Amino acid sequence: MAAAGAAAESGRSVVLVDRRPHLGGNVWYPVAGGPPVAEAMASLRRLERPNVRVVTGAEVLDHPRASTLLVGAGGTAWETGFGQLVLATGARERFLPFPGWTLPNVTGAGGLQLLAKAGLSMKGRSVVVAGSGPLLLAVAAYLREQGADIRLVAEQSPNWRVWRLAVGLVRERDRLQQALDLRRQLRGVPYRYGCWVVRAEGDGKVEKVVLRSGRREWTEDCDFLACGFHLLPNLELAELLGCRIRAGFVAVDEFQGTSLPGTYAAGEPVGIGGLELARLEGEIAGLAATDQRPRAAALFVERRRLARFRGALDRAFPLNPQLRGMVTPETIVCRCEDVRAEAVASYRSGREARLQTRCGMGRCQGRVCGPATEFLWGWNPRGVRPPIVPATVEQLVLRDLSNEASTAGLER
Amino acid sequence: MGAKLVQVTIDGAPVVVPRGTSVAAALLSTGLSRFRDSVSGTPRGPLCGMGTCFECVVTVDGQAWVRSCLVECVDGLEVETHERAP
């Protein structure tokens, strides 16, 4: 939104493609049937210009040739040409396998919050929130506000790391205040460090969760287990285009430019840093992409300030190697193809496992099991093939027809 | 309050939900948590809530493999659960 708004001020034609039915991303997404969130209003209003076209409920499927994207929505697809491109593909949660993680009502942490925002009533529902990262607190506070009974927040990272983050935030009062506010909203809810889910159990859906902290193991009854291990960048489109990836993120220059000319990236694909940083990077990318570089450069100082938080987060929430112990031989690792740990653990690479067992070959295209097998066995999760989202035959035929048309044009 | 209601059909039964409710949230709200069966026949429901994991796919108005977390309920929408993977 920030990139499109900034780019629109150049007067150029801007197309904004968003996967969900409304704009706002995961943080500013409106509550079901409700108005846009107040904080998003200014950004939305900025897009109300004749040179901006907003396309919601649509996704990029492919990059059939230079300066062209194949965009799909609801069973149809069309090509969109572009001069400059800003990738703001956001982040998803990291999921790690444990026995019972495929049971219904075991969701992501942010996943359950999104479902609640989308209209699922949390009133009287008991919830265990588990995993890692600052999102856990925000999710627990939100769900509690919606009437959920939060049994426990289980953070896998040990307390000294999280406290060190808090100390590091002293210079950034807003963020520290946010964290303290969340803790206040969660008064009475146990928040345990160095604690994680060993397994989820239930008949047809989750009914109880076994947790471990140190040597102690105990059971909590719950209607939902909301479990996610911090965030991962959505890199599929950047990879498809061929942008250089460095240490798990899209490599960018000071103007948010990727290794490809005319292609920019902003927000979580560049580094997990939260809403404010993502907005500022989007602004810089949108300005830089539309010959407004002096205005973009004026924002560098502010970006440097916000980016300090980025490294601090990574240091506070590294995954404890003991989490690998959650996986038993029978644990499903690839949820799309129901591939169990015992079937793949002996392979040396994800590629080998894929060829032999279909691990990572399902509809999510390894978005869930890729990061999991990277953590469990060190397999490289990179490597995408078009279409980067499952497409219907009709959508791909549309692509092929337009390819033929362009080839025919060249021959003439 | 003034939330507008819409009626959808879930596995043949009429269900009334506030407009703007996602199909995934509507299914869960009726107490249904088994959206589909996996390739080996285990029950599955929503995981990521944002269109990434494809666990919550159902048939919507005859279109198979629709991520129910990405679609909003409108009047007359027909949803069928329990798809099996091919």
Interface residues (C-beta under 8 A of the other chain):
Chain A: R19 R20 P21 N26 P30 V31 A32 G33 G34 G57 E59 G74 G75 R92 E93 F95 T102 L103 P104 N105 V106 T107 G108 G110 G111 L112 Q113 L114 L115 A116 A118 G119 L120 S121 G204 K205 N234 I332 R335 C336 E337 D338 G362 R363 C364 R367 V368 P390
Chain B: A3 K4 V17 P18 R19 G20 T21 S22 A24 A25 A26 L28 S29 S33 R34 F35 S38 V39 S40 T42 P43 R44 G45 P46 L47 C48 G49 M50 G51 T52 C53 F54 E55 V57 Q63 W65 C69 L70 V71 E72 A85
